[in-house]
Amino acid sequence: MKQRILSGWNFIRILYLAAGIMILIQSIAGRQWAGIIVGAYFAAMGLFAIGCAAGKCYYPSQTKNKPEIAEAEFEEIK
């Protein structure tokens, strides 16, 4: 856990942590309980490198192995 917190910092991770902390502060000041949950989630993503803060939201497109889509045939019913 300590290794995960101390290594692998990038701009997105810092941005998630900063946004989470700002949301937390504003939510606590305004007593918005749902905002506290959202802020804690974003701060945890940045601090522990989980989810999109760890860079796991980007998946390159796979254009090589796409299956071909067959043409559909329709029959008119009277």
Secondary structure, 3 states (H helix, E strand, C coil): CHHHHHCCCCHHHHHHHHHHHHHHHHHHHHCCHHHHHHHHHHHHHHHHCCHHHHCCCCCCCCCCCCCCCCCCCCCCCC
